[in-house]
């Protein structure tokens, strides 16, 4: 069964955010758009490149009302240590959520049980707490934050314009489609 259009399951976790340890729950995801970005582990190789890429575009996500949550099966203590020692991670201003029990990774179906690590999973949650985007990568394949930003804009457009859909490579301001019998076989 797909996670698309399901509600985020209840959870409580501790994050490292702006120099403090803070509690994060599923209730924090409601009322705004949220992106949950799972990565395998702190102090690794591809992960800091992805988190830095998200940090560079974080102001653009914020303009769209989107909060980013980076999540790994490490503790919030490890997140702080990584933040204090990595130039790339020092740029991160969004919460880094610890998931040492792997509850979140299990809830989002990205846990590699035998390794205790998460796959690279990206989930976009709407203000009602429903998953609208789910993308899971093998851990050797890094993600592109600008593509997530494009998908956020498309998801927000579709949410605000019922009956319209965004075609491939759609960018804000470009034409959308209104599915109808008249379009069948004409695209």
N, C-alpha and C positions, 0 to 999 in steps of 0.2 A: 504494500500500500504506500502511496506517495505521501509525503509530508505537506505537499502543497494544499493550501486552504485549511490546514489544521491549526488549532490554537497551540501556542507554546505551552508545554507542560510546566507545572509549578516547580520552582527551584529557588534556592537561596545559595549565594556564593559570595566570596570576598574578592574584591578587585583592588589593584593598586591604581590610583588615579590622582594626578596632580599632587604627588607627595604624601598622600594619605591612603589608609586602608578603608575602603567603603563597602557596605553591603549592597548587593545587587540581587533583585528578584524579578520574576516574570512581570510583576506589577510595574516595574520601571520601564518596561517595553511598551506599555499601553499609553495611548494619547499622543504618540508621535511615531514616526518611522524609525526603525532600528535595523542595523546591519550587524549580525553576529558572524564573526570571522574566526573560525577555528584554524589553528596551526599546530604542527606536531610538538614542538618543544622550544623552550628558551635556550639561548646559547648555541644556536645551530647556524645553518648556512643560508638557506632560502628564506626562512622565516623573517629575519631582520630586514631583508630587502622588501618583502611584502608589507610589513608593518610600517616601514619608513615611507613606502609609496602611499599607503593610506594616510599617514601623518601629513605628507606633503599636500594631499587633496582634502584633508579634514575640514578646512574652512569652507570648501565648496559643498561638502556634505552638510555642514551645519547650516549653510544658507538655505538648503532644502529641508531643514528641520529633521535631519537624520543624525542619530547618535550611533557611533561605531563602538562595538565591544570586541576586543581581541580576546580569544579564549584558547587556553591550552590546559593540559592535565597537570601542569606545574602548579606550585602554590603561589599565593600572592607575595610571599617572601622572596621567592625566586624571581618573580616579575620585578620587584623593587631592585634586587641585586643586578639584574640584567639592565634595567633602566639606568642604574648608577654607573655601569661600566661600559655600555655600548653607545657609541656616537649615534648610530642609527636609531636606537630605541630611546635615546634622550629626547628625540623629536616627537615622540608619541604623547599626545595630550588627551587621548581617549582612554577609557578604562581598559586595563588588562586584567581579565577575570581568571582567577585560579579555579581549577576543576580537578583537585587531586583525587577525589572519589570517582571521577569520570561520569558523574550523573548527567551533566549537560551533554557530554559527548555521546552517551547512550541515548538520551532523549532526542538528540538530533541525528542519531544513527550514523555517527562518524567515528566511533571508537574502534580502534584496532585492538581487540581484546588481548591477544598474545603479546603485544608490545606495550600496552598501557598508554598509547599515544592516539591522538586524533588525526584523521585525514584532513586535508585542506578543504574545509567545508565553508561555504558562504551562504547565509540565509538572510533574506530581506523580510522583515516583519512589518505589517501595516499597523496603523494606530489602534486597531481593534485587537491586536495580538495574534493575527493570523499570518502564517508563513506564505509569502507570495513569490519567493524565488528561492530555489535550492540548487546549489551547484557544488559538486564534490569532485575534487581532483586527486590523482595519485600524488603522493608527497614529493615526487621529483619535479612536479610541474607548478611553477609559480604563477600567481594571479596578477592581473593588471587593474589597479584601483580606478583608472579612467573608464574601463569597461563596466565596472560595478556602478560608477557614477552615471553612466549612460543608461544602464538598466534601472536604476532608481528613478531617473527622470521619466522613463517609459512607464514604469509601474505607477508612479504618481499621476501621470497623464491619464492612463487608462482608468484609474480610480476616480478621477475627477471628470471623466468624459464617458459615462456609460454608453455602450453601443459602438464605441470606436476601439480600434486595435492599432498597434504600432508595428509596421513591417520591419523586416531585417535592416539592420544598420540605421534605424530611425534615430534622428537627433532632434532635440528640442527645436520647435519652430517648423519642422518639416511636415509634409502631408501625412495624414494617417489614413486608415481605411475604415469604412463602415460596412461590415459584412452584410451581404444581401444576396438574394437570388440573382440580381443583375450582375454581380461580380463573378459568379461561378464560371470558370473557364476563360475569363477575360484578363487574368493577370499573368 
